[in-house]
Amino acid sequence: MDTPNDLLTEEKRREVYENQDWAKLSPDLLRKILESLSSIDFYRAKTVCSDWYTVWKTCLKPLYPWHIIYQDDSLMLFDPREDKLYTTKVIGLSDDSYFMASSGNWLLIVDSCLDFYIFNLVTRERINLPSMESSIHRSKSSLGDGHTVRFERSDNREYGEWGHFVEYGHLEEPCRKDHVSEDIVGCKRSAVLWIDERTGDYVVAWIFNKHYLFTYKNGDDSWRNWNSNWKSKRTNLGYLDLAYLNNKLYLYTTNDYIKIIDFSGDFPKEEIGNNPYQDLPFHYVPQECEDYWKTRIALQKSGEVLIILSLFEFLHEERCLFYIFKMNFESGEWERVDSIGDDEMLIFGHGVTIRAPVQDVGDGIKNGSICFVKDDLWPGYKSPSYCGVFDLATSRINWSKKFCFDITKSQWFAPGFA
C-alpha cells in the first residue's frame, strides 16, 4: 500500500513533469535523449517543435534502409541495426496494406480494395488518393492518345498458381480487359512516390502489367492515364520501370529507350529536345553462361540515369549478380560501371540512389551496395534468406537474418531519407 509520503512524492513528480518546458532542454541533454530513442520514436521526435528538429538534425544516429515484411496478411517493419520488429499496430497501418513505393518517411500504400493512399510513418498522417473506380483522364501528348480506362471492382475470390489470392477486379478499356489481383505488388508493377515535406507537393506514378501507366499530382482532379498504345512507329510499346527526380518522371520502355515526362508545369508533357537519352537505347548481350532476369532504372543525385540488371551466372558456380550501366555521352554508349558514387547506395527498384550511412550499420549496408529481395533474383535460385545486400566492389552478397516465422513477401525502404 502507498504511504502518504509516497503519494506526495508521486504527485510532486507529476507536477514537475507537467510544468517542464520540454522545448527548453539544453541541446546536449536533448541530443542524448533523442539518440536513446527507438528508431520509430526518433523519427517522430523531430516533429515535436522547431527546437527539437534543430537538435534532431545534429544527432549521430545513422540513416539506413529497413525491411518491410509480410507474414500471411500482416505487415511489419524490421530495423536491421537494432534487430527490432514493429507491428502494424505500432506503425498505424492496416493489416491488408501493401507497400508500393516510398519517399523519406512517406509510404505509398494500396489496400485490398485497390484504394491508394500516402502514409507518414512519423506523424501517421494519411493522404487518400482518388479512387481508381472514378473517371480516369486520358492524357494527350506525344506519348500517344491515352484510351479511356476504368477500374471495376470484383468481390470474387479465385485460386492462382501459388495458392489463394484476392481478385480485385479488372481494368477495362474499349478493346482490352486486364484482371487485377495481388500481383500488382509483385512483378507486374513498378511505382514511385515523390513528396516535398516542406510544401506538401507530391507526385505518384505506377505501372501495371507493362501496359498501363497511371500518374497523379496533388491538385489533379483524378488519376491520369498514359496508355501505352502509342501512335508511332514503335507499336505495342510498354513500360518496364520508372523513376522520379526534380519534377521529371523517367520511363524505361520495353524497347529499351528512356522517355522523360516533365511535371513542372500545370500539365505534364514529354520532353523531347531536352532528353539527352532520346535516341540512345540500352542494349546488353549476356555473356556465356549468363542470363539476366530484371532491369530497373535509378537516378543519381546528379540527375544521371543508371540502368541496373539482375543476372544469374552459372559458369563455375551458380550465383546472382547485379550490373550497373551509365551513359557515356561522348561515345553515345551505355557503359558498365563498378561504383555508384562517392556516398551513394541503391535499393533495387527504389528509383533513386540514397545516401550511404556514414557509420557502419552492419548487414552489408554501406557505400556502393545494392539492397534487394528474393523476387529480384533469378526464379528458382535457392537463396538462404528473403533479402540481402550486394557489394559492387566484391560481387558478394551479405544475406539478411532469417526469422523463425514464414515470410510471404518483403521489400526495402529508406526511412529518413529525402
Secondary structure, DSSP 8 states (H G I E B T S, - for coil): ---HHHHHHHHHHHHHHHH--GGGS-HHHHHHHHHHS-HHHHHHHTTS-HHHHHHHTT-------EEEEEETTEEEEEETTTTEEEEHHHHT--TT-EEEEEETTEEEEE-TT--EEEEETTT--EEE---TTS--EE-EETTEE----EEEE---EEEETTEEEEEEEEEEETTEEEEEEGGGGTTTEEEEEEE-TTT--EEEEEEETTTEEEEEETT-SS-EE--S--SSSSTT--EEEEEEETTEEEEEETTS-EEEEE-SSSS-EEESTT-TTTT--------TTEEEEEEEEEE-TTS-EEEEEEEEEESSSEEEEEEEEEEETTTTEEEEES---SSEEEETTSSB-EE--SS--STT-STTEEEEEGGGS-TT---SSSEEEEETTTTEEEE----SS--SEEEEE-TT--
